[in-house]
Each structure stands twice: as C-alpha cells, then as structure tokens.
Amino acid sequence: GPHPTADLVDSESLALGARLFINASRGGVLDDRALLSTPGVRAVLDVFQDEPAPPTELLDPAGPVVVATPHIAGYSRQAKDRATEMVIRPLAELFGWSLQTQGANRRIEPLRAATVEEAIAMVCPLAPVEHELRRNPGAAQFRLARRRYPLREEFAAYRLEGVARPDLAAALGFAV
C-alpha cells in the first residue's frame, strides 16, 4: 500500500517479548494504542504517530514512554549540511557550478567525560526539551520544544578524552 510501514509495530509484535522499543524513524511505524495496551514494554520515542500532538497518555510520566523528544534525533549541524548539499549538488551539476562544502565532518574541541552517558548528555541535552514537552502536551508545545532545541554537533564531531568505555564511545561515532 501507500504506507507499508504504518503500524508495523503493533500489539502482536510488542507481545513477542519486547522490553524497550526505540523509534527515531517515523511515527507511524509504531501503533500508539498497542504501546499503551502492552504491559511491561517501555519506549524511547522521538517521533509519534499523531505528531505534533501525541496522545497525553504517552507523555504521562507514569506511562510507557521513558524518554520523549519532539522529533529532534536528526537535528544536527552536520545533518542540515548534508540535507542542503543534497538539494544543491544536483543544481550545481546541472548548471556546471563548482560546489565547495563547509566541512561538515570537521572535528571540534575535545570533550572530556568520565562515561559515555555523560558525553551523550553533554552533546544532546534532552532533559530540558523532554521536560518542556511533557509539561504541557499538545501540538503547540511540541513545536515550541522542537524550535527551542539547540542546534548540536553530531557525535563524530567530538574527540572524547578520559571516557571509561572508549569501545562503546567509538561504536556510537565519537572519536576516541
């Protein structure tokens, strides 16, 4: 059909033993009603089926969603650079223009963190945006929380120093 991933994760698939479901792809992949009706399953959601107005039951702190963010997983300077280049490159080729990129993969100052979790929290400050989203659910708050989220660098732009698990940091894309 026109939306082959719609409700791909439903009650039946969640009941197969899932304990944690993470969705940063497309909101319609997960059937929200299924998540709400499947006991024991927790979720980390960056996208929602009814975005920008997810059901308040999902955002309730006692509900199944342990981390809720307003569609910001891909919100980084490098992602914006790549998206812009995807639009401009065909035009440059069509008109024979020379295209110079602005160093989307540049390294920035080293980041000192004792744990990978600490490094992630420094690079992606989710607590304030999540608090804002849960405090007053609804489309207006969703859009406001998304608009207020600071533009960040991707993990690959940081060289971690002093981290306890350099293997995990490297697997997430940090330079170590």
Buried (B, 14 or more C-beta within 10 A) or exposed (E): EEEEEBBBBBBEBBBEEBEEBEBEBBBBBBBBBBBBEBEEBBBBBBBBBEBBBBBEBBBBEEBBBEEBBBBBBBBBBBBEBBEEBEEEEEEEEEEEEEEEEEEBEEEEEEBEBEBBEBBBEBBBEBEEBBEBBBEEBBEEBBBBBBEEBEEBBBBBBBBBEBBEBBEBBBEBEBBB
